[in-house]
């Protein structure tokens, strides 16, 4: 993978990350893109399997949330098996979807040349949350992209990753509210 080792002044020694901003004194993870997670030979030194979760999901631009859920269940089965094998929880170091037509085929694509489609972003989040968030091996994830000035971020017609000021934000809010309430 594209990972690199950096030294950290803690008693654990080596911290393996792609982005040094992710390193903390007590958390060690190796961040990889998509399906590279099984190439790391030193999992016993790390606390998490960090994955940028931009897996290609479907070429169908009209895929429903249920279809996305089923795709994620299949995709996560491999990740779950690997997490159990190395006995480390999975952390999505980035996950997100653009609100563009066909945006689930190559979710990492940040090109602005695609037509706005909020259903793609909403169905992506719903399918992902319903399939992955309750998995025993899953530790959580970092949503991409969040702006610190929400009043000027996203909005209707904005085709970028942020769910801010879009109906997708309500999907995320509802899911997390339900997930934390007893």
HELIX and SHEET records of a PDB file:
HELIX    1   1 UNK A   20  UNK A   22  5                                   3    
HELIX    2   2 UNK A   34  UNK A   39  5                                   6    
HELIX    3   3 UNK A   43  UNK A   45  5                                   3    
HELIX    4   4 UNK A   65  UNK A   86  1                                  22    
HELIX    5   5 UNK A  118  UNK A  132  1                                  15    
HELIX    6   6 UNK A  150  UNK A  152  5                                   3    
HELIX    7   7 UNK A  167  UNK A  180  1                                  14    
SHEET    1   A 2 UNK A   4  UNK A   7  0                                        
SHEET    2   A 2 UNK A  14  UNK A  17 -1                                        
SHEET    1   B 4 UNK A  29  UNK A  33  0                                        
SHEET    2   B 4 UNK A  48  UNK A  52  1                                        
SHEET    3   B 4 UNK A  89  UNK A  95  1                                        
SHEET    4   B 4 UNK A 138  UNK A 143  1                                        
END                                                                             
